[in-house]
Amino acid sequence: MEDKIKQVLEEYGLTESLLTKEELEELKEEIVAKEQGFEVLDGVLATPSLYYRKK
């Protein structure tokens, strides 16, 4: 699961250190949901404040 999280974050140009523990847990749930065939419409990575933390 850690590799999948890192891969998803790399696709968005982010790192694990930018996310809170809660956000990481939610991201894990989203990855599992996608693997089960669900579509995540408004996930953790859709939060604009996450990208402001990057700066």
Contacts in CASP RR format, 6 or more apart in sequence:
PFRMAT RR
TARGET T0000
AUTHOR 0000-0000-0000
METHOD contacts of the structure
MODEL  1
MEDKIKQVLEEYGLTESLLTKEELEELKEEIVAKEQGFEVLDGVLATPSL
YYRKK
1 28 0 8 1.000
1 31 0 8 1.000
4 31 0 8 1.000
5 16 0 8 1.000
5 24 0 8 1.000
5 27 0 8 1.000
5 28 0 8 1.000
5 31 0 8 1.000
6 16 0 8 1.000
8 27 0 8 1.000
8 31 0 8 1.000
8 45 0 8 1.000
9 15 0 8 1.000
9 16 0 8 1.000
9 19 0 8 1.000
12 45 0 8 1.000
14 45 0 8 1.000
14 50 0 8 1.000
14 54 0 8 1.000
16 24 0 8 1.000
18 50 0 8 1.000
18 53 0 8 1.000
18 54 0 8 1.000
19 27 0 8 1.000
19 44 0 8 1.000
19 50 0 8 1.000
23 44 0 8 1.000
23 47 0 8 1.000
23 50 0 8 1.000
26 43 0 8 1.000
26 44 0 8 1.000
27 44 0 8 1.000
27 45 0 8 1.000
30 40 0 8 1.000
30 43 0 8 1.000
30 44 0 8 1.000
33 40 0 8 1.000
34 40 0 8 1.000
44 50 0 8 1.000
END
